[in-house]
Amino acid sequence: MQRDEGEEDLRSARALLDAAGLAHDAQVLTGPVAQTIADQAERLHCDAIVMGSHGRGHLAGLFLGSVATKVVHLSPVPVTLVK
């Protein structure tokens, strides 16, 4: 069920990338989100991770915990956050 939902969520992103002629490799993974992203970047020998953030302030991220913040701390490669 999670994989099906993930595939559905990726459909519009894939369409945009295809229309722009950009090569991409989208994968649907399960597990603890931040750790799974960091682990996958290491497995794939990525040079960097680029991901969006919800734009929460520093204080909200501190109290709520943020996937993006966790990825920054766990990642073996540089992480660029896009607001």
WOLIN-V540983 format. One record per residue. RES is the residue in one letter. SS is DSSP state (@ for helix, = for strand, . for the rest). PSI is psi in whole degrees, -180 to 180 (999 if undefined). BURIAL is # if it has 24 or more other ideal C-beta (glycine too) atoms within 12 Angstrom, else .. Layout:
<<RES;SS;PSI;BURIAL> <RES;SS;PSI;BURIAL>>
//
This chain:
<<M;.;-45;.> <Q;@;-40;.> <R;@;-41;.> <D;@;-44;.> <E;@;-41;.> <G;@;-44;.> <E;@;-41;.> <E;@;-43;.> <D;@;-32;.> <L;@;-16;.> <R;@;-48;.> <S;@;-36;.> <A;@;-43;.> <R;@;-42;.> <A;@;-42;.> <L;@;-45;.> <L;@;-41;.> <D;@;-45;.> <A;@;-32;.> <A;.;-6;.> <G;.;25;.> <L;.;132;.> <A;.;143;.> <H;.;161;.> <D;.;103;.> <A;.;138;.> <Q;.;147;.> <V;.;119;.> <L;.;158;.> <T;.;154;.> <G;.;-175;.> <P;.;122;.> <V;@;-59;.> <A;@;-45;#> <Q;@;-39;.> <T;@;-42;#> <I;@;-48;#> <A;@;-44;#> <D;@;-42;.> <Q;@;-39;#> <A;@;-40;#> <E;@;-45;.> <R;@;-38;.> <L;.;0;.> <H;.;44;.> <C;.;151;.> <D;.;-25;.> <A;=;164;.> <I;=;132;#> <V;=;125;.> <M;=;157;#> <G;=;157;.> <S;.;160;.> <H;.;-4;.> <G;.;17;.> <R;.;151;.> <G;.;169;.> <H;@;-43;.> <L;@;-43;.> <A;@;-42;.> <G;@;-36;.> <L;@;-44;.> <F;@;-40;.> <L;@;-21;.> <G;.;138;.> <S;.;132;#> <V;@;-46;#> <A;@;-44;#> <T;@;-42;#> <K;@;-40;#> <V;@;-43;#> <V;@;-44;#> <H;@;-31;.> <L;@;-21;.> <S;.;139;#> <P;.;-6;.> <V;.;164;.> <P;=;145;.> <V;=;128;#> <T;=;124;.> <L;=;132;.> <V;=;126;.> <K;.;999;.>>
//
